[in-house]
Amino acid sequence: MRMDPVSLLVGAALLGAGFVAGRLGRGRRTTPPPPVTPLCGCGHTLSQHDTETNTCYAELRRDTYDKRGRWSGHSWVPCTCRQYVGPRPVDEVFVPRVLPPAD
């Protein structure tokens, strides 16, 4: 069985191009993804939520308007979310509590 020299050259060129592209592509280093922080539906982290009452301690900036409807600045109001809906940390899921709950 004889091979055509043109197809051998085309195959060698494709092999070489793939090898070079793989070497150049491997040279670029990607940055690691940022660490995942558990977020509530309101956008706040788990550390700002009470685990027993599910209340959020964060404050939100709201626009305020005067009686005529003109913008008069910002005011800080407490976040109204009542439940953390994000992922739970692994130690809370798989490890039992060491201390009894405080009464």
URNOR-V736414 format. One record per backbone hydrogen bond with DSSP energy under -1.0 kcal/mol. NH is the residue of the N-H (numbers start at 1). CO is the residue of the C=O. If there is no record, write none. Layout:
BEGIN
nh = <NH | NH>
co = <CO | CO>
END
This chain:
BEGIN
nh = <8 | 9 | 10 | 11 | 12 | 13 | 14 | 15 | 16 | 17 | 18 | 19 | 20 | 21 | 22 | 23 | 24 | 25 | 26 | 40 | 43 | 46 | 48 | 49 | 50 | 54 | 57 | 60 | 62 | 64 | 66 | 69 | 72 | 75 | 77 | 79 | 93 | 94 | 95>
co = <4 | 5 | 6 | 7 | 8 | 9 | 10 | 11 | 12 | 13 | 14 | 15 | 16 | 17 | 18 | 19 | 20 | 21 | 22 | 44 | 40 | 38 | 45 | 46 | 55 | 50 | 48 | 77 | 75 | 73 | 70 | 66 | 64 | 62 | 60 | 58 | 89 | 90 | 91>
END
